[in-house]
Amino acid sequence: MKFPTFSLSNELSALKKFENLKQNERNIVFYSENENSMFIFKPLIDELVVKYNLNICYVTSSKNESILTTSNDKIKSFCIGDGIVRTKFFMNLKADILIMTMPDLETFHIKRSKLYPVHYVYLFHAMVSTHLVYQKGAFDHYDTILCTGNYQLEEIRSTEKLYDLKPKQLLKCGYPHLDELLEKYPKKKIKSQNCEKKFHILLAPSWGSKGIFETCIENLIELLLHTKYQVTFRPHPMTLKKSKNRIELIKKKFSQNSDFYLEQDISDFNSFFLADVMITDWSGSALEFSFAFEKPIIFIDTPKKIHNLEYDKIPQIPIEDSIRNKIGKIISPKDLEKIPNEIEKFYTLKNESVNEIKQIRNDLIFNVGKSKEYAAEQIIKLLKSKDDGND
């Protein structure tokens, strides 16, 4: 798909068009930091637009979003870039509800509107904890948070108590993207590329200074290929952006092996469907892989990814930590040679593992299979509350 070219004048023009809309045409606004937000927003947008026939605005900082060329007249889309036009958009925003997947509202450059009582809603882009991998204060300035599970709700309430914050509206939503994966892939007929008894391994490191990619990625790929496994390497989006040269070197080194594949399109989840096991460190995608596809994880025990140095003041153990031994196996970076044996064990315990993962998922995550319906209903309630003047 060919995307249009954008410039500062284009971005200013887009902002002017947005601001010239009637107020009832921008009741519900989604803001997308980049094209990776769309697969998180899509189930909720579809529910609001298709089921409830509502108009929505989609404002994005990325020119590479297919929604910018949509023919759906219920969706108005605008590209405002990530510079001064975006700053102006946020400061002067007049909308009833703004839905985002971006944390740190009011903490850095993205501020609440100075002109209008916008109701800010946060939708999680990963099923992770709120106090370990996010910055301190990441959610403090939102009005409503669509929580994935009770663990997030409890963490946020503990944070509010610790720092004497105004209580937010915390809704027991679930994770619409998980439901979309559950709905889409079991019914989708994809011919597996696996040869008989040849395991397909998905390597999905997180982004950070001491993760798999930074410490042992090439050794790991070599080990897996030597064991005659198929290997899909799926770098984190920030790794793709920040480490292009190294990615290219890895591609050059292993691309001659027909069992190696470099996946750079993170909107495509076929590799999750095809893989038998994921290997990661602290990536939130582990929960998507395990809970949507009911498959086990090998966690390479690299140093914990900590973005909030005060996370241990919150009594709840981060789910990234507590879940690891329940849905997979933890392996030291010094013991990579043990991985093939663990993969074989997963295969022999496959049925038992599937049942365990299902139970854990259903106990942890709100509204499995029904979260987009719940989220849409809550957005409509918020909108009605604004109309009634109760916000």
KENUFI-820594 format. One line per 3 residues: number of its first residue (from 1); for each residue z, x, y of N, C-alpha, C. Coordinates in steps of 0.1 Angstrom, whole numbers. Each point is the difference from the previous one (the first is absolute). Layout:
REM residues N
NUM> Z/X/Y/Z/X/Y/Z/X/Y | ...
END
This chain:
REM residues 391
1> 0/9/-12/0/-9/12/0/9/12 | -9/-4/10/0/8/12/8/-7/11 | 10/8/5/9/-6/10/-5/3/14
4> 3/-9/10/-5/3/14/7/12/6 | -6/6/10/6/11/7/9/-6/11 | 12/6/2/9/-4/10/3/11/10
7> 2/-4/12/4/10/11/11/-7/8 | 5/7/10/11/-5/8/-5/-13/7 | -12/0/5/-6/-12/6/0/-12/-10
10> -4/3/-12/0/-10/-11/14/-6/-2 | 9/10/-1/14/-4/-2/6/-9/11 | -3/4/12/4/-8/12/-6/-14/0
13> -13/0/-4/-7/-13/-1/6/-9/-10 | 4/6/-12/6/-7/-10/13/-6/4 | 8/8/7/13/-4/5/-2/-12/10
16> -10/1/9/-2/-10/10/-4/-13/-7 | -8/1/-11/-4/-12/-7/12/-7/-7 | 9/9/-5/12/-6/-6/9/-7/10
19> 2/7/11/9/-5/11/-6/-13/7 | -14/-2/-1/-6/-11/6/0/-13/-10 | 5/2/-12/1/-11/-9/10/-10/5
22> -1/-13/-3/10/-9/3/12/3/-8 | 12/-4/5/12/3/-6/1/-5/-15 | -5/-12/-2/0/-5/-13/-10/6/-10
25> -8/9/5/-10/7/-8/6/14/-5 | 12/3/6/6/13/-4/15/-3/-3 | 2/-11/-7/14/-3/-5/4/10/-10
28> -9/2/-10/4/10/-11/-9/12/1 | 6/11/2/-8/13/2/5/10/-11 | -9/6/-6/3/11/-9/-5/13/7
31> 9/10/-1/-4/13/5/-1/10/-11 | -11/7/-1/-2/10/-11/-1/14/6 | 8/9/-5/0/13/5/-12/8/-5
34> -4/-3/-12/-12/6/-6/-6/-9/-11 | -11/4/-6/-6/-8/-10/8/-2/-12 | 10/8/-3/8/-2/-12/9/-12/1
37> 2/-6/12/8/-12/2/-6/-12/-6 | -13/0/-1/-7/-13/-3/3/-5/-14 | 2/9/-10/2/-6/-13/15/-5/-1
40> 8/4/9/14/-6/1/-1/-14/7 | -8/-1/11/-1/-12/7/-8/-11/-7 | -10/4/-7/-10/-9/-5/5/-13/-7
43> 10/1/-10/5/-12/-6/5/-10/10 | 8/5/10/6/-9/10/-11/-6/9 | -9/9/4/-11/-5/9/-8/-11/-7
46> -3/2/-13/-8/-10/-7/8/-13/-1 | 13/1/-3/8/-12/-1/0/-8/13 | 2/7/11/0/-7/13/-13/-6/4
49> -11/8/-2/-13/-4/4/-6/-10/-9 | 0/2/-13/-7/-8/-10/9/-13/-3 | 12/2/-4/8/-11/-4/5/-9/12
52> 4/6/11/5/-7/11/-9/-2/12 | -12/6/-1/-11/-1/10/5/4/14 | 8/10/0/5/5/13/-9/11/6
55> 0/2/13/-7/11/6/10/12/1 | -6/11/-3/8/13/2/-8/10/8 | 7/9/6/-6/12/7/4/12/-8
58> -10/9/-2/3/12/-7/-4/12/10 | 11/7/4/-2/11/10/2/13/-8 | -9/9/1/1/12/-8/-3/12/9
61> 6/12/-5/-2/12/7/-12/8/-8 | -5/-6/-10/-10/7/-8/-14/-7/1 | -10/8/2/-13/-5/1/-6/-2/-14
64> 7/4/-10/-6/0/-14/5/-12/-8 | 2/-12/7/5/-11/-7/-11/-11/-1 | -2/-4/-13/-11/-10/-2/3/-13/7
67> 12/-3/3/3/-13/7/-5/0/14 | -4/11/6/-6/1/13/-14/-7/0 | -6/-1/-12/-13/-6/0/0/-14/-8
70> 12/-5/-1/1/-13/-8/-8/-11/7 | -5/-9/-8/-7/-12/5/9/-12/0 | 13/1/-4/9/-11/-1/5/-3/15
73> -4/-12/4/4/-4/14/14/-3/2 | 8/0/-11/15/-2/2/7/14/3 | -8/11/-2/6/13/3/-7/7/11
76> 8/3/10/-5/8/12/5/14/-1 | -9/10/-1/5/14/-2/-4/9/12 | 9/10/3/-2/8/11/4/14/-3
79> -7/10/3/3/14/-2/4/6/14 | 13/5/1/6/5/12/3/15/0 | -4/6/-11/3/14/-1/15/4/-1
82> 4/12/1/14/4/-1/5/8/12 | -7/-2/11/4/7/13/6/-9/10 | -5/1/13/6/-7/11/-2/-15/-1
85> -12/-4/-6/-3/-14/-1/10/-7/-9 | 4/7/-11/10/-6/-9/13/-1/7 | 4/10/8/13/0/7/0/-13/9
88> -11/-2/7/-1/-11/9/0/-13/-7 | -6/-1/-12/0/-12/-8/14/-4/-4 | 8/10/-4/14/-3/-4/9/-4/12
91> -1/7/11/8/-3/11/-2/-13/7 | -13/-5/-1/-4/-12/7/-3/-11/-9 | 4/1/-13/-4/-10/-10/6/-14/3
94> -8/-10/-1/4/-14/1/-5/-6/-13 | 9/-1/-10/-3/-6/-13/13/-6/-5 | -1/-11/-8/13/-6/-5/6/9/-11
97> -9/4/-9/5/8/-11/-9/13/-2 | 6/11/-2/-8/12/-3/5/5/-13 | -9/2/-10/4/5/-13/-5/14/-2
100> 8/9/-4/-3/14/-2/5/6/-13 | -6/11/-5/5/8/-11/5/13/5 | 0/2/14/4/13/6/14/-1/4
103> 9/9/-5/14/1/4/1/6/14 | 13/2/4/3/8/13/-4/-7/13 | -1/-13/-1/-2/-8/13/10/4/10
106> -4/2/12/9/3/11/6/14/0 | -1/7/-12/6/13/-1/-9/11/6 | -13/-1/-2/-9/11/5/-9/-6/11
109> -13/0/-2/-9/-4/10/-4/-15/-1 | 3/-6/-11/-3/-14/-1/12/-9/4 | -2/-7/11/11/-8/6/-2/-15/-1
112> 11/-7/1/-1/-15/1/-6/-4/13 | -6/-12/0/-6/-5/12/10/-1/12 | -5/4/11/8/-2/13/-3/-13/7
115> -10/-8/-5/-4/-12/7/3/-13/-7 | 3/1/-13/0/-13/-8/10/2/-12 | 7/-11/-3/9/1/-11/-6/-1/-14
118> -8/11/-3/-6/1/-13/10/0/-11 | -3/-6/-12/9/1/-11/-7/10/-10 | 8/11/-2/-6/11/-8/4/-1/-15
121> -10/0/-9/3/-2/-14/-5/13/-7 | 9/5/-9/-4/12/-8/-3/-4/-14 | -12/5/-5/-4/-2/-14/0/14/-7
124> 7/2/-10/1/13/-6/-14/4/-7 | -3/13/2/-13/5/-6/4/8/-13 | 12/0/-4/4/6/-12/13/-6/-5
127> 3/0/-13/12/-6/-5/12/10/0 | 1/8/10/10/10/1/13/-4/7 | 9/9/1/13/-3/7/-3/1/15
130> 10/-5/7/-2/0/15/7/11/7 | 8/8/-8/9/10/7/-2/14/-4 | -9/3/-9/-3/13/-5/-13/6/5
133> -11/-7/-2/-13/5/3/-5/-5/14 | 8/-8/7/-3/-4/14/9/7/9 | -4/1/13/8/6/10/12/-9/3
136> 11/6/5/11/-8/4/-4/-9/11 | 4/-13/-1/-4/-10/10/-14/-5/-1 | -6/2/-12/-14/-4/-2/-2/-15/2
139> 10/-8/-4/-2/-15/1/9/-7/10 | 7/8/8/11/-6/8/-6/-10/11 | -12/2/4/-5/-8/11/-10/-11/-5
142> 0/-3/-12/-8/-11/-5/9/-13/0 | -6/-11/1/8/-13/0/1/-5/-14 | -11/1/-8/0/-6/-14/-6/11/-9
145> 7/1/-12/-6/10/-9/-2/-8/-14 | -12/1/-5/-4/-6/-13/4/10/-11 | 12/-2/-5/6/10/-10/-7/-2/-14
148> -2/12/-6/-6/0/-13/10/-4/-11 | 12/5/1/10/-3/-10/14/0/6 | 10/-4/-7/14/-1/5/5/14/4
151> -6/11/-6/5/13/4/-3/3/14 | -12/-4/5/-3/2/15/9/-8/9 | 2/-13/-4/9/-8/7/14/5/2
154> 5/5/-11/14/6/0/0/13/8 | -10/8/-1/-1/13/8/0/-3/15 | -8/-10/4/-1/-3/14/13/-6/6
157> 6/-9/-8/13/-5/4/10/11/1 | 0/9/-9/10/11/1/-3/9/12 | -13/2/4/-4/7/11/5/-7/13
160> -2/-13/1/4/-7/11/15/1/2 | 8/-1/-11/14/1/1/5/14/5 | -6/10/-6/3/14/3/-2/3/15
163> -11/-4/5/-4/3/14/2/-11/10 | 7/-11/-4/4/-11/8/-13/-6/7 | -10/-3/-8/-13/-5/5/0/-16/-1
166> -8/-5/8/-2/-15/0/-7/-3/-14 | 6/-10/-7/-6/-4/-13/-15/-5/2 | -8/4/-9/-14/-4/0/-2/-12/-10
169> -10/-7/1/-3/-10/-10/-7/7/-12 | 7/0/-11/-5/6/-12/-4/-10/-10 | -13/-1/-4/-6/-10/-8/-3/6/-14
172> 3/-8/-10/-1/4/-14/-15/-2/-4 | -9/9/4/-14/-2/-1/-5/4/-14 | 1/13/-3/-7/6/-11/-11/10/5
175> -10/2/-8/-10/10/3/-14/-5/-3 | -6/-6/10/-13/-6/-3/-11/9/-6 | 0/12/3/-9/10/-6/2/1/-15
178> 13/0/-4/3/1/-14/-6/-13/-7 | 2/-11/6/-5/-13/-6/-15/0/-1 | -7/6/10/-14/1/-1/-5/9/-11
181> 7/11/-2/-4/8/-11/3/-7/-14 | 11/-7/-1/3/-7/-12/-10/-11/-3 | -5/-6/10/-10/-11/-1/-14/6/-3
184> -3/10/6/-14/5/-1/-3/8/-13 | 8/9/-3/-4/10/-10/2/-5/-15 | 10/-8/-4/0/-4/-14/-12/-8/-4
187> -6/-7/10/-11/-9/-2/-14/8/1 | 1/11/6/-12/7/3/-5/9/-12 | -12/-2/-3/-6/7/-12/-5/14/5
190> 7/10/-2/-4/13/3/-2/8/-13 | -11/6/-2/-2/8/-12/7/13/1 | 10/3/-8/8/12/1/-9/12/-3
193> 2/11/8/-7/12/-2/7/9/-10 | 12/-5/-5/7/8/-10/-7/2/-13 | 0/12/-5/-5/2/-14/12/-4/-9
196> -3/-2/-13/11/-3/-9/11/11/0 | 12/-4/2/12/8/0/0/10/11 | -9/-2/10/0/9/12/7/-7/11
199> 12/5/4/8/-7/10/-6/3/14 | 1/-10/9/-5/1/13/12/1/9 | 1/11/8/12/3/8/-4/-1/15
202> 8/-8/7/-2/-1/15/11/8/7 | -6/10/7/9/9/8/0/-5/15 | 12/-5/4/1/-7/13/12/6/8
205> -1/12/5/11/6/8/3/-8/13 | 12/2/5/3/-5/13/-4/11/10 | 3/-3/13/-4/9/10/13/7/6
208> 1/13/1/11/6/5/-1/15/-2 | 10/8/3/-1/15/0/3/6/-13 | 7/-8/-9/4/6/-13/-3/-9/-12
211> -10/-8/1/-4/-8/-11/-9/7/-10 | -6/-8/-9/-9/5/-11/-12/7/7 | -6/-6/9/-12/6/6/3/13/6
214> 11/2/6/3/12/7/6/11/-9 | 4/-4/-12/7/10/-8/-6/3/-14 | -7/-10/-6/-4/3/-14/-12/-8/-4
217> -8/-5/9/-11/-9/-3/-10/6/-9 | -4/12/3/-11/7/-9/5/3/-14 | 13/5/-1/5/2/-13/1/-13/-8
220> 3/-10/6/2/-13/-7/-14/-5/-4 | -10/1/8/-14/-5/-4/-5/9/-11 | 2/13/0/-4/9/-10/7/-4/-14
223> 13/-2/1/7/-4/-12/-5/-12/-7 | -2/-11/9/-5/-13/-5/-14/1/-6 | -9/7/7/-14/2/-5/0/8/-13
226> 9/10/0/0/9/-12/5/-8/-12 | 8/-11/2/5/-8/-11/-10/-11/-3 | -12/1/6/-11/-10/-2/3/-14/5
229> 8/-1/10/2/-13/7/-11/-2/10 | -3/-12/3/-8/-4/12/10/1/12 | -4/5/11/9/1/12/-7/-5/12
232> 6/-10/6/-4/-5/14/10/5/10 | -4/8/9/8/5/11/-2/-9/12 | 11/-7/4/-1/-9/12/10/5/11
235> -5/8/9/8/5/11/5/-11/9 | 12/3/6/5/-9/10/-9/-1/12 | -1/-11/7/-9/-1/12/2/11/10
238> 13/4/2/3/10/10/-4/14/-5 | 1/2/-13/-5/12/-6/-15/2/2 | -7/-11/-2/-15/0/2/-3/3/15
241> 8/-5/9/-2/3/14/4/14/4 | 11/4/-5/6/13/5/-4/12/-8 | -5/-2/-12/-2/12/-9/-14/0/-6
244> -10/-3/9/-14/-2/-5/-5/13/-7 | 3/12/5/-5/12/-6/5/2/-14 | 13/-2/-1/6/2/-14/-5/-11/-10
247> -2/-12/5/-6/-10/-9/-14/4/-5 | -7/6/10/-14/4/-4/1/12/-10 | 9/9/2/2/11/-10/3/-5/-14
250> 9/-10/-1/4/-6/-12/-12/-7/-7 | -7/-7/8/-12/-7/-5/-10/10/-5 | -2/11/7/-10/10/-4/5/7/-13
253> 13/2/-2/5/7/-11/-1/-9/-13 | 2/-13/1/1/-8/-12/-11/-10/-2 | -9/-1/10/-10/-11/-2/-11/3/-11
256> 0/12/-5/-10/2/-11/5/-5/-13 | 13/-3/0/6/-6/-12/-2/-16/0 | -7/-5/-10/-3/-14/0/12/-9/-1
259> 11/5/-3/13/-8/-2/8/0/13 | -6/7/11/7/0/13/-7/-9/10 | 8/-8/7/-6/-8/11/9/0/12
262> -5/2/11/7/0/13/-2/-14/7 | 10/-7/2/-1/-14/6/5/1/14 | -9/-4/9/3/1/15/0/-14/6
265> -3/-10/-7/0/-14/5/13/-7/-4 | 10/0/8/13/-6/-4/0/-15/0 | -11/-7/4/-1/-14/-1/-5/-4/-14
268> -4/9/-8/-5/-2/-13/11/2/-10 | 4/-10/-8/11/2/-9/-4/0/-15 | -13/2/-2/-5/1/-14/7/11/-8
271> 3/11/7/6/11/-7/14/-3/-5 | 7/-9/8/13/-5/-5/-2/-8/-13 | -11/-8/0/-2/-8/-12/-4/8/-12
274> -8/11/2/-5/8/-11/10/10/-5 | 9/5/9/9/10/-5/10/-5/-9 | 5/9/-9/11/-3/-10/13/3/6
277> 1/11/8/12/5/6/-3/5/14 | 10/-2/9/-1/7/13/9/11/0 | -4/11/7/9/11/3/1/1/15
280> 12/0/5/3/1/14/13/7/3 | 4/0/13/13/6/4/9/-11/5 | -2/-3/13/8/-10/7/-9/-11/6
283> -12/-2/-5/-10/-9/6/4/-15/-3 | -1/-8/11/3/-14/-2/-11/-7/-9 | -11/7/-2/-10/-6/-8/4/-1/-15
286> 11/7/-3/5/0/-14/4/-14/-3 | 7/-7/9/4/-14/-2/-11/-9/-1 | -11/2/7/-12/-9/-1/-6/2/-14
289> -2/12/-4/-6/3/-13/9/-5/-11 | 13/2/0/8/-5/-11/2/-15/0 | 2/-6/11/3/-14/1/-13/-9/-2
292> -11/5/5/-12/-8/0/-7/2/-14 | 1/12/-5/-8/3/-13/9/2/-12 | 13/0/3/10/0/-11/-2/13/-9
295> -1/11/8/-2/13/-7/10/10/5 | 3/10/-7/11/10/3/-5/11/10 | 11/6/5/-3/11/10/7/13/-5
298> -6/11/3/7/13/-1/2/5/14 | 13/2/4/4/4/13/3/15/-1 | -8/8/8/3/14/1/11/2/10
301> 11/6/-3/12/0/8/0/10/11 | -10/-2/9/0/8/12/11/-4/10 | 3/7/10/11/-4/9/-3/-14/6
304> 11/-7/2/-1/-14/4/-6/0/14 | -9/-10/3/-6/-2/12/9/-8/10 | 6/7/9/10/-6/9/-5/0/14
307> -1/-12/6/-4/-1/14/11/-5/9 | 11/-4/-6/12/-4/7/12/8/-5 | 4/9/8/11/9/-4/13/-7/-1
310> 1/-12/4/13/-8/-1/-1/-11/-11 | -10/2/-9/-2/-11/-10/12/-1/-9 | 7/11/-2/12/-1/-9/12/-7/6
313> -1/-4/13/11/-8/5/-2/-15/-4 | -11/-3/-5/-3/-14/-5/4/0/-15 | 9/-9/-4/5/0/-14/-10/-2/-11
316> -11/-7/3/-9/-3/-11/-8/13/-4 | -2/2/-13/-8/11/-5/-15/-4/2 | -8/9/6/-14/-3/2/-7/-4/-13
319> -8/-10/0/-7/-4/-12/-9/12/-6 | -5/8/9/-8/11/-5/8/9/-10 | 13/1/3/9/8/-8/5/-8/-13
322> 4/-12/2/7/-7/-10/-10/-5/-11 | -13/-2/4/-9/-6/-10/-7/10/-9 | 1/13/3/-8/10/-7/2/0/-15
325> 12/1/-4/3/0/-15/-2/-13/-7 | -2/-11/8/-2/-13/-6/-15/-3/-3 | -9/6/8/-14/-3/-2/-8/12/-4
328> 7/11/-3/-7/12/-4/9/12/-4 | -5/12/2/7/12/-4/0/10/11 | 11/6/3/1/11/10/-2/13/-6
331> -9/8/5/-3/14/-5/1/10/11 | 7/11/-3/2/11/9/-14/7/3 | -3/4/12/-12/8/2/-1/12/-8
334> 12/5/-5/0/12/-9/-4/-4/-14 | -1/-13/-3/-2/-4/-14/-13/-8/-2 | -10/3/8/-13/-7/-1/-6/-1/-14
337> 3/11/-8/-6/0/-13/5/-11/-9 | 11/-6/4/6/-11/-8/-7/-14/2 | -9/0/10/-6/-13/4/-8/-6/-12
340> -9/8/-6/-8/-6/-11/9/-7/-11 | 11/6/-3/9/-6/-10/6/-13/5 | 3/-1/13/6/-12/5/-11/-11/0
343> -12/4/3/-11/-10/0/-2/-6/-14 | 1/9/-10/-1/-5/-14/11/-10/-3 | 12/3/5/12/-9/-2/-2/-13/6
346> -6/0/12/-3/-13/7/-9/-9/-9 | -10/7/-6/-9/-8/-8/6/-6/-12 | 9/7/-7/7/-6/-12/10/-11/4
349> 5/0/13/9/-10/4/-6/-10/10 | -13/-2/-1/-7/-8/10/5/-14/1 | 1/-7/-11/4/-15/1/14/-1/6
352> 9/8/-4/14/0/5/0/3/15 | -8/10/4/-1/4/14/-5/-11/9 | -11/-7/-5/-6/-11/8/11/-11/2
355> 7/-4/-10/10/-11/2/11/4/9 | 4/13/0/11/5/9/-5/0/14 | -12/4/2/-5/1/14/-2/-14/6
358> -5/-9/-8/-1/-14/5/14/-6/4 | 10/3/-8/13/-6/3/6/6/13 | -2/14/1/5/7/12/-7/-6/12
361> -13/-1/-1/-8/-6/12/4/-13/4 | 2/-9/-10/3/-14/3/15/-1/6 | 8/9/-4/14/0/5/1/6/14
364> -9/9/3/1/7/13/-8/-6/11 | -12/-6/-3/-9/-4/11/0/-15/1 | 1/-4/13/0/-15/3/-14/-6/-3
367> 1/-13/-5/-12/-8/0/-12/6/-7 | 1/7/-11/-11/6/-7/-10/-11/-3 | -13/3/4/-11/-9/-2/-1/-11/11
370> 10/-1/9/0/-11/10/3/5/14 | 0/13/2/5/5/13/-9/-3/12 | -13/0/-2/-9/-4/12/2/-14/4
373> 2/-9/-9/3/-14/3/13/-1/9 | 10/8/-5/13/0/7/-2/6/14 | -6/11/1/-2/7/13/-8/-9/10
376> -10/-7/-5/-8/-8/9/9/-12/5 | 7/-6/-9/9/-11/4/10/4/10 | 5/13/-1/10/5/10/-6/3/13
379> -12/5/0/-8/2/13/-2/-13/7 | -4/-10/-7/-2/-13/6/13/-6/5 | 11/2/-7/13/-5/5/3/8/13
382> -2/13/0/3/7/13/-9/-4/11 | -12/-3/-3/-10/-5/11/5/-14/5 | 4/-9/-9/5/-13/4/13/2/9
385> 9/9/-5/12/3/8/-3/5/14 | -11/8/1/-4/5/14/-5/-12/8 | -8/-9/-7/-5/-11/7/10/-10/5
388> 11/-1/-8/11/-8/3/10/6/11 | -3/13/3/9/7/9/13/4/-5 | 1/2/-14/12/4/-6/2/15/-2
391> -11/8/3/1/14/-4/8/8/11
END
